[in-house]
Each structure stands twice: as structure tokens, then as C-alpha cells.
Amino acid sequence: MSWKFKRACWLREFRAGAGGYDRLLATAYAMKVEWRRVLRFLLAGLANTGFGYACYAVFVLAGAPLALTVAGATALGFLFNFLSYGGFVFGSTSFRRLPRFLLFYLVLGTVNFVLLRALGWIGAGPLVAQAVLLPVLMVCGYLGLQSYVFRGQDPRAAP
């Protein structure tokens, strides 16, 4: 449904009387809350990227072997991501959700890998392919976290 159609429906409800106006306000409030959550998701993604890179850099500068560097930065980044998405975006840092978070990240990483291979097969270089996939993966990430990992969380629960 396009936003123009939704707006027309809202205006029709508004003109219908007080009940329509109440529903209009409730819908507008829900959309505002959801857009705030999307913005928090994007901000958390930036923070997660910076934290992950900083962890990687600390391991490299400390002279750790590459396997330890990748494993350590990935583990620390994973926990930071869980806390930032869970607490800042979805309002829940319950560690009961951690297995779902891990499973979701494994699935998302697998989808990323398969799509990168497919784009590489048709001639896209790895940097271009990942850049093309980035918006798709962001949307999949948000929807997956919202509907699978943190489902049932009230969007107003987050800060």
C-alpha cells in the first residue's frame, strides 16, 4: 500500500468523526514509533560496525594471530550487537533471546554468502556485490530481528 493511499484512508477516517480521528491519531503515533525504531536500528548498525572494527584493530595491534583476531573480534562484536540491537532498538536484552540472535545471524550470513557468490558468478566484483547487497541485507536484518529474534517487543519499550 502506498503512503498516498494510506493518507487518503486516514483523511477519510478523520472526516468520519471522532472515532476516525482517534484511530488516525493511534495510527500516526504507531508509525512515528516505528520510524524511530528504524532510525535507532541504523544508528546501532553504525555503532556496531565501529565497535567491530575497533576490536579487530586492537587484536591486530596487539600482535594476535589472524585466527584469534577474527574469532575474538567476531565474538565481542556479536555480543555488542546483541546488546545494542536488543537494548537500544528493541528494548530487550534478555539472554534467552541470544540463541535466536545467533541463529538469525548465521542465516543472514549464509544468505549474504550465497548472494555474493551469485553476483560474483554473473561478473560483479566482491566490493560491488557487497555494496549492492547492503540495502537488501539491512532490510532483511531489521525485519528478521523484529519478527524472529525480538518478536512481541513493544516498540515503545526501547528508549
N, C-alpha and C positions, 0 to 999 in steps of 0.2 A: 504494500500500500504506500502510495506516495505521501509526502508530508502535506501537499496541497489538498489531497483528498481528506486526510485526517483533519486538517484545519477547517475544511468545509463542514465536516461532520460535527466538529466542536462548535462551530458557529451556529449550526442548525440546532444543536442541543441547547446552546446558550439562549437562543431566541425562543426555545420551547418553554422556558420558565425557570423557576428556582431549582427544581430537580436537575435540569440540564446544566445549570450553572454550577451546581455542586459537583457534578460528575466532571465537568470541564476543568474545574479547579483541581480535583483529585488527579485527573489525567495529566494536567500540566505539571503538577508537583512531582508525580512519578517520573515523568520524562526528565525533569530537572535533576532529580536524584540520580537517575541512570546516567545522564551525561556527566555528572560529577564523578561517578564511579569510573566511567570510561577515561576521563582525564586523569584520575588517580592511577588507573592501570598504566597509562602511557608514562606518567611520571615515575612510577615504580619500575617500569621497564628500563628507563634511563638510569635510575639508581642501581638496579641490578647489574646492568652492563658495566657501569663504572666500578662497582664493587668486585665483580668477577675479574675484570682486567687488573684491578689493583692487587687482588690476591695472587693472580698469575705473576704479576711483576715482582711481588715480594718473594715468591718462591724462586723465580729466575735469578734475582739479585742476590739471594741467599746461597746460590750455587747448588740448588737441589737438582737431582737428576730429572729429566724430562717426564718420566712416568710419574714420579712423585709430584712434580709441579702440576701436571694436568689433573691427577687424581685429587690432590689437595685443594686446588682452586675450584674444581668442579664440586667437591663435597661442601666446601664453605659457601660457594655460590648458590648451591641447591638449598641449603638451609636459610641463607639470607633471602633468597627468592620466596621461599615458603612464608617466611615471616613478613616480608614486605607486601606480597600479594594478599596473604591471608589477613594480616592486621590492618594495613593501610587501605587496601582496596575493598576487601570483602568482609572485614570486621570479625574474623575468626582465626585464631592461631592455635586452635585445638590440635594437639598432636595426633588425635585419632584420624585426622584428615591426611596425615603425612603419607600413608601407603597409596591413597588415591592420587595424591600430588605426584608421587614418584611414578606411578603407572601412567598417569597422563603425560608427564614429561618424556617418558620412554616412547609412548605412542607418537607424540608430537615430533620427537627427534627422528623416529623411524620414517614418518611421513616426510619430514624435511629431507632426509637422505634419499628416499625413493624419488621424490620430485626433483632433487638436484641431479640425480643420475639420469632421469628422463630428459631434463632440459639439456644436460651435457650431451646426451645421445643425439639430440637434434641440432647440436652445434653451439650452444651457449657456453661460454666460459664459466668457471666456478664463481667468480665475483659477480658477473652479470646475473647468473642464475639465482644466486642468493639474494641479490637486490630485487629481482623480480618477485621472488617468493616472500620477501619480508612482509608486505602488507597482508598477504594471504595467511601467513603464519601468525601475525598479530591478531587478526580476526579469529582464527581458529583457537589461538591461545586464550583470548578473552572468553569466547563462548564456551570452550571446554572447562575452563576454571569456574565459570559462572554456573554451568549446568551440570557438571560432574563432580568436581572437587569441592566446591563451596555451595552446592545447591541448597536451597532452603534458607540461605542467609538473607536477612532483610537488608536491602541496600542502604537503609538509614543507619544500620549498625556501625558502619565504618565512619571514621572521623570526617 
